[in-house]
Amino acid sequence: MLQLNLNQITDAGTADSNWKSLYKVGGSAALITLLVTLLDIIVSFLLRESEAGPGVRTVIDWFILFQDNWFLGLRDLGLLNIINMALAVPLFLALYAAHRRVNKSYAALAAILSFIGTAIYIANNKAFPMFTLSGQYVAAMTESQKSLIIAAGKAMLAQGEDLTAGTFMGFFFPSVAGIVMAMVMLRNRIFSKLTALAGILGFGLLLIFVICVAFVPAIFDVAMIFAMGGGLLSMAWNILVARRLFQLGCVEKKKTIRSLTT
């Protein structure tokens, strides 16, 4: 019996240690997301005069951009969004873990919505296929070959150009996931009320922006107001979430030590 109790305590300590590690991974993912977002803002600011709105560039324009600056081509077709959405996987898993004892169902729903959105976006993203096509276009020897490559590029852009109707669902699910998770935070108070409100408003504004640019592209400049507000609030949310997740990691560590020494 004593051995059984010792094994149970050890298993509980190991489980708590695993959660602690996950909290730290999630907090790190939130901070890296912040850095990637800042990089995106800096690039946008430095190249504000040369940037084009969604759906404006032709296939040839994209091929030229890739040949002139492959990084900008990948970035404008969502490379940094791919990174951020991939980082959202450990982040939302950590947030689910933080709420697993108080609101498991809705925390799980938010995490699942985030994972679905990430899968849709990454699967449909055409940054690297368009990069490949740009090289094939340059190497093409005949007009018929170039015409086929252009046709393929048009099909890819129809499905995977950022901030168009073709990528709407890939942005929709993560935005809704963020709102749901922020509402879970507001209800259960593991995270501060400020964190929850920043998430609700930030993801809500970004959702409005995505809807506007995907279905009413003529108001892109106006929609950017929502994007700027949502972007700043989501950055604040990432900072606050990272801070709290690291705190939770330390709490779990203390619980583990206490369970193993009592």
PASEBA-1860 file (N, C-alpha, C; in nm, 3 decimals):
! residues 262
1> MLQLNLNQ> 0.082/-0.121/0.000/0.000/0.000/0.000/0.086/0.126/0.000 ~ 0.190/0.124/0.082/0.280/0.238/0.087/0.346/0.262/-0.047 ~ 0.387/0.152/-0.112/0.450/0.164/-0.243/0.353/0.221/-0.346 ~ 0.225/0.179/-0.335/0.122/0.228/-0.426/0.103/0.378/-0.409 ~ 0.099/0.423/-0.285/0.083/0.566/-0.259/0.201/0.645/-0.312 ~ 0.321/0.589/-0.294/0.440/0.656/-0.344/0.437/0.666/-0.496 ~ 0.390/0.559/-0.560/0.380/0.562/-0.706/0.279/0.665/-0.754 ~ 0.166/0.676/-0.681/0.064/0.774/-0.717/0.117/0.916/-0.703
9> ITDAGTAD> 0.191/0.941/-0.596/0.249/1.073/-0.575/0.350/1.105/-0.684 ~ 0.431/1.004/-0.718/0.531/1.025/-0.824/0.464/1.053/-0.958 ~ 0.356/0.978/-0.989/0.283/1.000/-1.114/0.220/1.139/-1.117 ~ 0.164/1.181/-1.003/0.104/1.314/-0.997/0.210/1.422/-1.015 ~ 0.325/1.399/-0.955/0.434/1.495/-0.970/0.482/1.504/-1.113 ~ 0.488/1.388/-1.180/0.529/1.387/-1.320/0.429/1.460/-1.407 ~ 0.298/1.437/-1.381/0.194/1.505/-1.458/0.202/1.656/-1.439 ~ 0.218/1.700/-1.314/0.230/1.843/-1.288/0.354/1.901/-1.356
17> SNWKSLYK> 0.461/1.823/-1.357/0.583/1.869/-1.423/0.561/1.884/-1.574 ~ 0.482/1.794/-1.631/0.451/1.804/-1.774/0.370/1.930/-1.804 ~ 0.271/1.960/-1.719/0.194/2.082/-1.737/0.284/2.204/-1.726 ~ 0.375/2.200/-1.627/0.467/2.312/-1.609/0.546/2.337/-1.736 ~ 0.595/2.232/-1.797/0.671/2.245/-1.921/0.585/2.301/-2.033 ~ 0.459/2.255/-2.039/0.368/2.303/-2.143/0.338/2.451/-2.126 ~ 0.319/2.495/-2.001/0.295/2.637/-1.977/0.412/2.721/-2.028 ~ 0.533/2.675/-2.002/0.651/2.749/-2.047/0.662/2.750/-2.199
25> VGGSAALI> 0.629/2.637/-2.262/0.631/2.632/-2.408/0.526/2.727/-2.465 ~ 0.406/2.726/-2.404/0.301/2.816/-2.450/0.338/2.962/-2.432 ~ 0.399/2.995/-2.317/0.443/3.131/-2.293/0.551/3.174/-2.392 ~ 0.642/3.084/-2.422/0.746/3.114/-2.520/0.686/3.135/-2.659 ~ 0.587/3.052/-2.693/0.520/3.066/-2.823/0.452/3.201/-2.834 ~ 0.390/3.248/-2.724/0.324/3.379/-2.725/0.425/3.492/-2.749 ~ 0.541/3.482/-2.686/0.644/3.585/-2.703/0.703/3.583/-2.844 ~ 0.724/3.463/-2.898/0.777/3.453/-3.034/0.674/3.509/-3.133
33> TLLVTLLD> 0.546/3.480/-3.109/0.440/3.538/-3.192/0.446/3.689/-3.191 ~ 0.470/3.746/-3.073/0.484/3.891/-3.062/0.600/3.942/-3.147 ~ 0.713/3.873/-3.143/0.830/3.914/-3.220/0.804/3.904/-3.370 ~ 0.737/3.797/-3.411/0.705/3.780/-3.553/0.611/3.891/-3.600 ~ 0.513/3.925/-3.515/0.420/4.033/-3.548/0.492/4.166/-3.560 ~ 0.586/4.192/-3.470/0.665/4.314/-3.477/0.748/4.319/-3.605 ~ 0.805/4.204/-3.644/0.880/4.197/-3.769/0.790/4.230/-3.887 ~ 0.669/4.179/-3.885/0.574/4.206/-3.993/0.541/4.355/-4.000
41> IIVSFLLR> 0.523/4.417/-3.885/0.493/4.561/-3.880/0.611/4.642/-3.933 ~ 0.731/4.603/-3.893/0.851/4.676/-3.938/0.867/4.666/-4.089 ~ 0.848/4.545/-4.142/0.858/4.526/-4.286/0.752/4.608/-4.359 ~ 0.630/4.608/-4.305/0.522/4.685/-4.367/0.553/4.834/-4.365 ~ 0.610/4.882/-4.254/0.642/5.024/-4.242/0.752/5.065/-4.339 ~ 0.855/4.982/-4.349/0.968/5.015/-4.436/0.929/5.011/-4.582 ~ 0.832/4.926/-4.617/0.795/4.907/-4.757/0.654/4.955/-4.785 ~ 0.605/5.049/-4.706/0.466/5.092/-4.718/0.434/5.150/-4.855
49> ESEAGPGV> 0.534/5.208/-4.922/0.508/5.269/-5.052/0.497/5.166/-5.164 ~ 0.560/5.049/-5.143/0.562/4.948/-5.249/0.461/4.837/-5.228 ~ 0.392/4.837/-5.113/0.298/4.730/-5.084/0.170/4.747/-5.166 ~ 0.111/4.635/-5.202/-0.016/4.636/-5.274/-0.120/4.565/-5.190 ~ -0.245/4.609/-5.203/-0.352/4.546/-5.128/-0.381/4.407/-5.180 ~ -0.460/4.329/-5.104/-0.492/4.192/-5.147/-0.570/4.190/-5.277 ~ -0.532/4.099/-5.364/-0.603/4.083/-5.491/-0.564/4.182/-5.599 ~ -0.465/4.268/-5.572/-0.425/4.371/-5.668/-0.320/4.319/-5.765
57> RTVIDWFI> -0.221/4.246/-5.714/-0.112/4.197/-5.799/-0.162/4.087/-5.894 ~ -0.109/4.091/-6.015/-0.135/3.984/-6.110/-0.034/3.871/-6.087 ~ -0.055/3.761/-6.157/0.038/3.648/-6.144/0.180/3.690/-6.185 ~ 0.189/3.766/-6.293/0.320/3.814/-6.339/0.384/3.904/-6.233 ~ 0.303/3.987/-6.169/0.356/4.073/-6.062/0.417/3.989/-5.950 ~ 0.350/3.881/-5.914/0.402/3.794/-5.809/0.532/3.727/-5.852 ~ 0.536/3.682/-5.978/0.659/3.618/-6.027/0.776/3.716/-6.024 ~ 0.750/3.839/-6.063/0.856/3.942/-6.062/0.901/3.970/-5.919
65> LFQDNWFL> 0.804/3.979/-5.829/0.838/4.005/-5.688/0.925/3.893/-5.632 ~ 0.891/3.769/-5.661/0.970/3.656/-5.612/1.113/3.660/-5.668 ~ 1.127/3.700/-5.792/1.260/3.706/-5.851/1.341/3.823/-5.797 ~ 1.272/3.933/-5.765/1.342/4.050/-5.710/1.377/4.031/-5.563 ~ 1.283/3.977/-5.486/1.304/3.959/-5.342/1.217/3.843/-5.295 ~ 1.276/3.724/-5.286/1.199/3.604/-5.253/1.135/3.613/-5.114 ~ 1.205/3.679/-5.019/1.149/3.688/-4.884/1.021/3.771/-4.883 ~ 1.022/3.884/-4.953/0.902/3.966/-4.958/0.787/3.893/-5.027
73> GLRDLGLL> 0.820/3.817/-5.128/0.716/3.738/-5.195/0.652/3.639/-5.101 ~ 0.736/3.566/-5.027/0.683/3.469/-4.931/0.608/3.539/-4.819 ~ 0.664/3.651/-4.773/0.598/3.725/-4.664/0.462/3.776/-4.707 ~ 0.452/3.833/-4.827/0.326/3.889/-4.873/0.222/3.781/-4.901 ~ 0.266/3.658/-4.921/0.171/3.548/-4.938/0.150/3.468/-4.808 ~ 0.198/3.524/-4.696/0.159/3.466/-4.567/0.262/3.386/-4.493 ~ 0.391/3.399/-4.525/0.492/3.321/-4.454/0.489/3.347/-4.303 ~ 0.480/3.474/-4.264/0.480/3.507/-4.122/0.349/3.462/-4.056
81> NIINMALA> 0.240/3.461/-4.131/0.115/3.408/-4.077/0.124/3.259/-4.052 ~ 0.194/3.188/-4.140/0.215/3.044/-4.118/0.288/3.021/-3.987 ~ 0.393/3.099/-3.964/0.471/3.086/-3.840/0.383/3.114/-3.718 ~ 0.308/3.223/-3.723/0.223/3.259/-3.609/0.115/3.156/-3.582 ~ 0.056/3.102/-3.688/-0.049/3.002/-3.667/0.008/2.871/-3.615 ~ 0.128/2.837/-3.659/0.193/2.718/-3.605/0.225/2.737/-3.456 ~ 0.265/2.858/-3.419/0.293/2.888/-3.278/0.166/2.886/-3.194 ~ 0.051/2.910/-3.257/-0.075/2.908/-3.183/-0.111/2.769/-3.133
89> VPLFLALY> -0.054/2.665/-3.193/-0.085/2.528/-3.149/-0.038/2.504/-3.006 ~ 0.090/2.522/-2.973/0.131/2.504/-2.833/0.070/2.610/-2.740 ~ 0.046/2.732/-2.792/-0.012/2.836/-2.708/-0.153/2.799/-2.664 ~ -0.238/2.759/-2.757/-0.376/2.726/-2.721/-0.383/2.595/-2.643 ~ -0.289/2.505/-2.667/-0.285/2.383/-2.587/-0.251/2.417/-2.442 ~ -0.159/2.511/-2.422/-0.125/2.555/-2.287/-0.242/2.626/-2.221 ~ -0.315/2.707/-2.297/-0.432/2.776/-2.242/-0.542/2.678/-2.206 ~ -0.557/2.573/-2.287/-0.652/2.467/-2.250/-0.610/2.401/-2.120
97> AAHRRVNK> -0.481/2.373/-2.107/-0.432/2.309/-1.985/-0.456/2.397/-1.863 ~ -0.441/2.527/-1.879/-0.461/2.619/-1.767/-0.606/2.620/-1.720 ~ -0.699/2.593/-1.812/-0.842/2.596/-1.778/-0.904/2.457/-1.768 ~ -0.822/2.354/-1.768/-0.875/2.217/-1.775/-0.959/2.179/-1.654 ~ -0.937/2.244/-1.541/-1.011/2.209/-1.420/-1.133/2.299/-1.397 ~ -1.142/2.411/-1.469/-1.249/2.507/-1.440/-1.348/2.523/-1.556 ~ -1.302/2.507/-1.679/-1.393/2.520/-1.793/-1.337/2.439/-1.909 ~ -1.331/2.311/-1.889/-1.265/2.221/-1.984/-1.331/2.222/-2.121
105> SYAALAAI> -1.464/2.226/-2.124/-1.535/2.210/-2.251/-1.509/2.328/-2.346 ~ -1.527/2.450/-2.297/-1.510/2.566/-2.385/-1.363/2.595/-2.414 ~ -1.276/2.565/-2.319/-1.132/2.578/-2.347/-1.091/2.481/-2.456 ~ -1.145/2.360/-2.450/-1.116/2.261/-2.555/-1.173/2.305/-2.689 ~ -1.295/2.363/-2.687/-1.356/2.413/-2.810/-1.269/2.520/-2.875 ~ -1.219/2.613/-2.794/-1.133/2.719/-2.847/-1.006/2.660/-2.908 ~ -0.946/2.565/-2.839/-0.823/2.503/-2.890/-0.850/2.429/-3.021 ~ -0.961/2.357/-3.027/-0.994/2.282/-3.148/-1.018/2.376/-3.266
113> LSFIGTAI> -1.090/2.486/-3.242/-1.113/2.585/-3.348/-0.982/2.643/-3.398 ~ -0.891/2.669/-3.305/-0.759/2.720/-3.344/-0.684/2.620/-3.429 ~ -0.687/2.493/-3.389/-0.616/2.389/-3.465/-0.676/2.372/-3.604 ~ -0.810/2.377/-3.613/-0.876/2.365/-3.744/-0.834/2.480/-3.835 ~ -0.837/2.602/-3.782/-0.798/2.719/-3.861/-0.654/2.711/-3.907 ~ -0.566/2.666/-3.818/-0.425/2.651/-3.854/-0.408/2.551/-3.966 ~ -0.477/2.437/-3.955/-0.467/2.333/-4.058/-0.518/2.384/-4.193 ~ -0.632/2.454/-4.190/-0.690/2.506/-4.315/-0.595/2.607/-4.379
121> YIANNKAF> -0.545/2.699/-4.298/-0.461/2.805/-4.354/-0.332/2.750/-4.413 ~ -0.263/2.666/-4.336/-0.134/2.615/-4.383/-0.153/2.524/-4.505 ~ -0.259/2.444/-4.504/-0.283/2.354/-4.617/-0.315/2.432/-4.745 ~ -0.385/2.546/-4.731/-0.424/2.623/-4.848/-0.323/2.729/-4.889 ~ -0.226/2.758/-4.804/-0.132/2.865/-4.835/-0.048/2.829/-4.958 ~ -0.029/2.926/-5.045/0.039/2.901/-5.173/0.171/2.976/-5.186 ~ 0.227/3.019/-5.074/0.351/3.096/-5.080/0.463/3.017/-5.148 ~ 0.489/2.898/-5.098/0.600/2.819/-5.154/0.569/2.763/-5.293
129> PMFTLSGQ> 0.444/2.716/-5.319/0.414/2.677/-5.458/0.428/2.792/-5.557 ~ 0.388/2.913/-5.519/0.404/3.028/-5.610/0.552/3.062/-5.630 ~ 0.630/3.046/-5.526/0.775/3.067/-5.537/0.834/2.968/-5.638 ~ 0.789/2.844/-5.631/0.836/2.742/-5.726/0.792/2.776/-5.868 ~ 0.667/2.818/-5.882/0.618/2.855/-6.015/0.694/2.973/-6.074 ~ 0.734/3.068/-5.989/0.807/3.183/-6.040/0.939/3.141/-6.103 ~ 1.005/3.043/-6.041/1.129/2.991/-6.098/1.104/2.917/-6.228 ~ 0.994/2.842/-6.233/0.961/2.770/-6.356/0.926/2.867/-6.468
137> YVAAMTES> 0.861/2.978/-6.432/0.825/3.077/-6.534/0.949/3.140/-6.595 ~ 1.045/3.172/-6.512/1.170/3.230/-6.563/1.243/3.131/-6.653 ~ 1.237/3.003/-6.618/1.310/2.901/-6.694/1.235/2.854/-6.818 ~ 1.106/2.890/-6.829/1.026/2.843/-6.943/1.083/2.895/-7.075 ~ 1.082/2.809/-7.175/1.144/2.842/-7.303/1.042/2.886/-7.407 ~ 0.917/2.846/-7.391/0.817/2.878/-7.493/0.700/2.953/-7.429 ~ 0.624/3.020/-7.515/0.507/3.095/-7.467/0.399/3.001/-7.414 ~ 0.386/2.884/-7.474/0.285/2.789/-7.428/0.317/2.742/-7.286
145> QKSLIIAA> 0.445/2.718/-7.258/0.485/2.680/-7.123/0.454/2.791/-7.024 ~ 0.486/2.915/-7.062/0.458/3.028/-6.975/0.308/3.045/-6.951 ~ 0.229/3.021/-7.054/0.084/3.033/-7.040/0.030/2.932/-6.941 ~ 0.081/2.809/-6.946/0.038/2.706/-6.852/0.076/2.742/-6.709 ~ 0.195/2.796/-6.692/0.242/2.835/-6.558/0.159/2.951/-6.505 ~ 0.126/3.046/-6.590/0.042/3.158/-6.549/-0.096/3.110/-6.506 ~ -0.152/3.015/-6.583/-0.283/2.959/-6.549/-0.278/2.890/-6.413 ~ -0.170/2.816/-6.388/-0.154/2.750/-6.259/-0.142/2.852/-6.147
153> GKAMLAQG> -0.071/2.961/-6.174/-0.056/3.066/-6.074/-0.189/3.133/-6.042 ~ -0.271/3.156/-6.143/-0.403/3.215/-6.119/-0.489/3.125/-6.032 ~ -0.483/2.995/-6.057/-0.560/2.901/-5.976/-0.513/2.902/-5.831 ~ -0.383/2.911/-5.812/-0.329/2.915/-5.676/-0.369/3.042/-5.603 ~ -0.361/3.156/-5.671/-0.397/3.282/-5.608/-0.545/3.286/-5.572 ~ -0.629/3.225/-5.655/-0.772/3.223/-5.626/-0.801/3.149/-5.496 ~ -0.716/3.054/-5.463/-0.737/2.974/-5.342/-0.656/3.022/-5.223 ~ -0.537/3.077/-5.248/-0.447/3.099/-5.135/-0.384/3.235/-5.120
161> EDLTAGTF> -0.433/3.339/-5.189/-0.376/3.472/-5.166/-0.429/3.528/-5.035 ~ -0.340/3.582/-4.953/-0.378/3.629/-4.820/-0.485/3.738/-4.825 ~ -0.575/3.733/-4.726/-0.678/3.835/-4.704/-0.772/3.848/-4.822 ~ -0.802/3.737/-4.885/-0.904/3.731/-4.988/-1.006/3.625/-4.945 ~ -1.113/3.613/-5.022/-1.216/3.515/-4.987/-1.161/3.373/-4.984 ~ -1.058/3.347/-5.064/-1.001/3.213/-5.068/-0.935/3.169/-4.939 ~ -0.889/3.264/-4.858/-0.823/3.230/-4.731/-0.907/3.270/-4.610 ~ -1.033/3.306/-4.633/-1.117/3.356/-4.524/-1.129/3.256/-4.409
169> MGFFFPSV> -1.159/3.131/-4.440/-1.182/3.033/-4.334/-1.056/3.010/-4.251 ~ -0.940/3.020/-4.314/-0.815/3.002/-4.242/-0.791/3.112/-4.139 ~ -0.847/3.231/-4.162/-0.839/3.340/-4.064/-0.959/3.341/-3.970 ~ -1.073/3.295/-4.019/-1.197/3.300/-3.941/-1.189/3.213/-3.816 ~ -1.150/3.088/-3.833/-1.146/2.996/-3.719/-1.051/3.042/-3.608 ~ -0.927/3.083/-3.639/-0.839/3.130/-3.531/-0.892/3.254/-3.461 ~ -0.956/3.346/-3.534/-1.012/3.465/-3.471/-1.124/3.427/-3.374 ~ -1.213/3.340/-3.417/-1.320/3.294/-3.329/-1.262/3.218/-3.210
177> AGIVMAMV> -1.159/3.138/-3.235/-1.094/3.065/-3.126/-1.038/3.160/-3.021 ~ -0.977/3.269/-3.067/-0.924/3.367/-2.974/-1.033/3.432/-2.890 ~ -1.146/3.465/-2.954/-1.257/3.526/-2.882/-1.312/3.429/-2.777 ~ -1.332/3.303/-2.816/-1.385/3.204/-2.723/-1.291/3.183/-2.604 ~ -1.160/3.173/-2.632/-1.064/3.153/-2.523/-1.060/3.275/-2.432 ~ -1.070/3.393/-2.488/-1.070/3.515/-2.406/-1.195/3.521/-2.318 ~ -1.308/3.472/-2.369/-1.430/3.468/-2.289/-1.417/3.366/-2.175 ~ -1.349/3.256/-2.202/-1.321/3.160/-2.097/-1.235/3.224/-1.988
185> MLRNRIFS> -1.135/3.302/-2.031/-1.050/3.373/-1.936/-1.132/3.469/-1.850 ~ -1.223/3.542/-1.913/-1.304/3.641/-1.842/-1.393/3.575/-1.738 ~ -1.442/3.458/-1.768/-1.536/3.391/-1.678/-1.466/3.325/-1.560 ~ -1.345/3.277/-1.580/-1.282/3.194/-1.478/-1.170/3.263/-1.400 ~ -1.120/3.374/-1.448/-1.028/3.459/-1.375/-0.894/3.393/-1.340 ~ -0.855/3.289/-1.412/-0.717/3.240/-1.398/-0.622/3.344/-1.457 ~ -0.669/3.407/-1.562/-0.599/3.520/-1.621/-0.674/3.647/-1.580 ~ -0.607/3.759/-1.587/-0.667/3.884/-1.542/-0.781/3.927/-1.634
193> KLTALAGI> -0.868/4.013/-1.581/-0.978/4.067/-1.661/-0.923/4.149/-1.777 ~ -0.811/4.219/-1.754/-0.748/4.297/-1.860/-0.704/4.208/-1.975 ~ -0.647/4.092/-1.942/-0.604/3.998/-2.046/-0.723/3.951/-2.128 ~ -0.832/3.916/-2.059/-0.951/3.868/-2.128/-1.010/3.974/-2.219 ~ -1.021/4.096/-2.170/-1.080/4.204/-2.250/-0.992/4.238/-2.370 ~ -0.860/4.236/-2.351/-0.769/4.261/-2.463/-0.787/4.155/-2.570 ~ -0.808/4.030/-2.529/-0.829/3.922/-2.624/-0.961/3.934/-2.698 ~ -1.068/3.963/-2.624/-1.200/3.976/-2.687/-1.201/4.089/-2.789
201> LGFGLLLI> -1.152/4.205/-2.748/-1.152/4.320/-2.839/-1.053/4.301/-2.954 ~ -0.933/4.250/-2.923/-0.831/4.233/-3.026/-0.873/4.135/-3.133 ~ -0.914/4.015/-3.092/-0.956/3.914/-3.190/-1.086/3.955/-3.259 ~ -1.173/4.028/-3.186/-1.297/4.075/-3.248/-1.270/4.174/-3.360 ~ -1.179/4.269/-3.335/-1.144/4.367/-3.439/-1.076/4.300/-3.558 ~ -0.990/4.203/-3.530/-0.924/4.132/-3.640/-1.024/4.052/-3.722 ~ -1.126/3.997/-3.656/-1.230/3.925/-3.729/-1.308/4.019/-3.820 ~ -1.341/4.138/-3.770/-1.409/4.237/-3.854/-1.322/4.273/-3.975
209> FVICVAFV> -1.193/4.292/-3.950/-1.100/4.325/-4.058/-1.098/4.215/-4.164 ~ -1.088/4.090/-4.121/-1.082/3.978/-4.215/-1.209/3.971/-4.299 ~ -1.325/3.990/-4.235/-1.452/3.986/-4.308/-1.457/4.099/-4.412 ~ -1.414/4.217/-4.371/-1.419/4.332/-4.462/-1.329/4.312/-4.584 ~ -1.203/4.275/-4.563/-1.111/4.266/-4.676/-1.140/4.145/-4.764 ~ -1.200/4.041/-4.706/-1.230/3.922/-4.787/-1.350/3.943/-4.877 ~ -1.452/4.016/-4.829/-1.577/4.027/-4.904/-1.609/4.169/-4.950 ~ -1.539/4.270/-4.895/-1.558/4.407/-4.942/-1.420/4.470/-4.959
217> PAIFDVAM> -1.340/4.421/-5.053/-1.202/4.469/-5.067/-1.191/4.616/-5.100 ~ -1.299/4.678/-5.148/-1.293/4.820/-5.184/-1.270/4.907/-5.061 ~ -1.303/4.858/-4.942/-1.285/4.937/-4.820/-1.161/4.893/-4.743 ~ -1.061/4.845/-4.816/-0.939/4.794/-4.751/-0.875/4.899/-4.661 ~ -0.864/5.022/-4.709/-0.799/5.127/-4.629/-0.875/5.154/-4.500 ~ -1.007/5.153/-4.507/-1.088/5.172/-4.386/-1.074/5.053/-4.292 ~ -1.073/4.934/-4.350/-1.061/4.813/-4.269/-0.928/4.806/-4.195 ~ -0.827/4.873/-4.248/-0.697/4.873/-4.182/-0.703/4.937/-4.044
225> IFAMGGGL> -0.801/5.022/-4.020/-0.819/5.080/-3.887/-0.849/4.969/-3.786 ~ -0.937/4.876/-3.825/-0.968/4.762/-3.739/-0.845/4.674/-3.721 ~ -0.768/4.658/-3.830/-0.649/4.574/-3.822/-0.546/4.632/-3.725 ~ -0.527/4.763/-3.729/-0.429/4.825/-3.640/-0.472/4.814/-3.495 ~ -0.600/4.841/-3.469/-0.649/4.828/-3.332/-0.642/4.684/-3.283 ~ -0.687/4.591/-3.367/-0.682/4.450/-3.330/-0.541/4.399/-3.314 ~ -0.451/4.448/-3.400/-0.311/4.404/-3.391/-0.246/4.449/-3.261 ~ -0.268/4.574/-3.223/-0.209/4.625/-3.098/-0.265/4.552/-2.977
233> LSMAWNIL> -0.396/4.529/-2.976/-0.458/4.459/-2.863/-0.413/4.313/-2.856 ~ -0.398/4.249/-2.972/-0.353/4.109/-2.972/-0.208/4.098/-2.927 ~ -0.126/4.198/-2.958/0.011/4.200/-2.909/0.013/4.213/-2.757 ~ -0.073/4.303/-2.704/-0.084/4.316/-2.558/-0.132/4.186/-2.496 ~ -0.227/4.120/-2.563/-0.278/3.992/-2.515/-0.167/3.887/-2.508 ~ -0.083/3.882/-2.610/0.027/3.786/-2.610/0.124/3.812/-2.495 ~ 0.152/3.938/-2.467/0.242/3.970/-2.356/0.182/3.927/-2.223 ~ 0.055/3.961/-2.201/-0.011/3.928/-2.075/-0.027/3.776/-2.058
241> VARRLFQL> -0.061/3.709/-2.167/-0.076/3.563/-2.162/0.057/3.495/-2.133 ~ 0.163/3.541/-2.200/0.296/3.482/-2.177/0.337/3.500/-2.031 ~ 0.317/3.618/-1.977/0.353/3.646/-1.837/0.280/3.551/-1.742 ~ 0.150/3.536/-1.764/0.070/3.450/-1.675/0.106/3.302/-1.691 ~ 0.131/3.259/-1.813/0.169/3.118/-1.834/0.300/3.085/-1.765 ~ 0.397/3.176/-1.770/0.523/3.153/-1.699/0.499/3.149/-1.548 ~ 0.407/3.233/-1.498/0.373/3.229/-1.356/0.310/3.094/-1.320 ~ 0.218/3.047/-1.404/0.155/2.917/-1.379/0.257/2.804/-1.381
249> GCVEKKKT> 0.357/2.815/-1.468/0.462/2.715/-1.472/0.538/2.710/-1.341 ~ 0.562/2.824/-1.283/0.632/2.828/-1.153/0.544/2.771/-1.043 ~ 0.413/2.800/-1.048/0.320/2.746/-0.948/0.318/2.594/-0.955 ~ 0.309/2.539/-1.077/0.307/2.394/-1.092/0.437/2.332/-1.041 ~ 0.548/2.402/-1.060/0.675/2.352/-1.012/0.675/2.342/-0.860 ~ 0.622/2.445/-0.793/0.615/2.444/-0.647/0.523/2.333/-0.598 ~ 0.410/2.312/-0.668/0.319/2.205/-0.630/0.386/2.069/-0.643 ~ 0.464/2.052/-0.751/0.535/1.925/-0.771/0.632/1.899/-0.659
257> IRSLTT> 0.711/2.000/-0.622/0.810/1.984/-0.513/0.738/1.952/-0.383 ~ 0.625/2.023/-0.356/0.552/2.001/-0.233/0.494/1.860/-0.226 ~ 0.440/1.809/-0.339/0.380/1.675/-0.340/0.484/1.566/-0.322 ~ 0.607/1.592/-0.367/0.712/1.491/-0.355/0.780/1.493/-0.219 ~ 0.761/1.600/-0.143/0.829/1.611/-0.014/0.737/1.594/0.104 ~ 0.604/1.574/0.077/0.510/1.555/0.188/0.457/1.414/0.190
END
